[in-house]
Amino acid sequence: MRKKLGLLSLSLGAILAYPVWSAVAQGTQQSPPLSIPTQPQLQFPEESQEVETPPPLKILPLSNNCRPRHACLGWDSQIFWGGQGKGKAGDRWALVKSIDNSLYYLRKAKKAIQAYENYPVQGITRERVIRSLVRFRQLVVNSKSASQLQDAVRREFTFYKSVGNDNKGTVKFTAYYAPVYQASRVRTAEYKYPLYRVPPDFKQWATPHPTRVELEGKDALLGKKSPISGLELFWFRDRLDAYMVHIQGSATLKLTNGKTTSVGYAGATDYPWTSIGKELAKDGKLPLNKLTLPEVVAFFKSNPLEMNTYFPRWERFVFFKETNGKPATGSLGVPVTPERSIATDKSLMPPGALAIVNASFPYPASGGRLRYRRVSRFVLDQDTGSAIKTPGRVDYFMGSGYLAGRRAGVTGGNGSLYYLLLKE
């Protein structure tokens, strides 16, 4: 989830490999990114190393053979009992609120009209997306069970499948969350690593923009020698925390005076994303199979001087604004909802639309462990990011706090993505 707030993307391919900000995606023109399957497959193929041009779209009906139900698209028990078993509260009303957020964007935002004016998939219009969300909302509110909702959705909606990163529907999934950090409004001996406001003349800056090193120094302590000195917004005692906020684009802050506030994305210099995790692997500092959030954080905690080497390799610099505790907001300008919002490439995918993600995610298990379960989850497409490109990438919003961070940090793998629109 570059004008709104964004959040941290933590994948099995690494922290620092796929960030998501609430940003307006800047992609190139591609062939239509969606197709409609005859039979949804829940198996996850191996990720292809080749990216082909998507073929023309073919609209075909879903198979009527849906047995067993839990293995078919549209089975989402989490709506009714939390996905953990009967007796557990579901998130029906959180999903309804997320639908309402998409409807607000589609009906009120000028950029929604612009986004759908030349949408590359024939038959997908803003008006049809709105009708689809209104009907789906009615079904969510009135359905008594997961099977009843599943039957109605499969009967009334057309499923558009993302062609993925291999033109066969393979989509790489990561996850992001909203973390909480300690911070101070004033610099102290302990809190000395700043976040900065956007410069008032930023739009007039000549390009190429100054690099990260030029703005904050290799050790992030350039201070009064920095060209943006005086624009400090908050101060952190841990340099890694401040850097992570740059990656995620937003955070909740617990201040030294006991109060809580938040910061959100306000702008950034014009440099591409550089994966610090991949840089560590390239230099042999960490193996590729250990590029999870805990492993990368542990590396820098044990080797703090390495931050001077690796952090500047991402030349992009992010500016912030205080958001006073407002909910995490995606690139559409509406709040993102835990486990009901996703981020995709908005130059290709229909913003605000209803979708189904079909993938494996970690869930709490006994003994404080996480256990993976494959799910078919209804979501709203409400965010994007600088590293979320092509039809083959999805970032799944886990929520905020410690558990959400643990789950996001080990989410990764292949799955499928489908968009749902009312049959015409």
Secondary structure, 3 states (H helix, E strand, C coil): CCCCCCEEEEECCCCCCCCECCCCCCCCCCCCCEECCCCCCCCCCCCCCCCCCCCCCCCCCCCCCCCCHHHCCCCCCHHHHCCCCCCCCCCHHHHHHHHHHHHHHHHHCHHHHHHHHCCCCCCCCHHHHHHHHHHHHHHHHHCCCHHHHHHHHHHHEEEEEECECCCCCEEEEEEEEECEEEEECCCCCCCCEEEEECCCCHHHCCCCCCCHHHHHCCCCCCHHHCCCCCCEEEEECCHHHHHHHHHHCEEEEEECCCCEEEEEEEEECCCCCCCHHHHHHHCCCCCHHHCCHHHHHHHHHHCCCHHHHHHHHCCCCEEEEECCCCCCECCCCCECCCCCEEECCCCCCCCCCEEEEEEEEEEECHHHCEEEEEEEEEEEEEECCCCCCCCCEEEEEEEECHHHHHHHHCECEEEEEEEEEECC
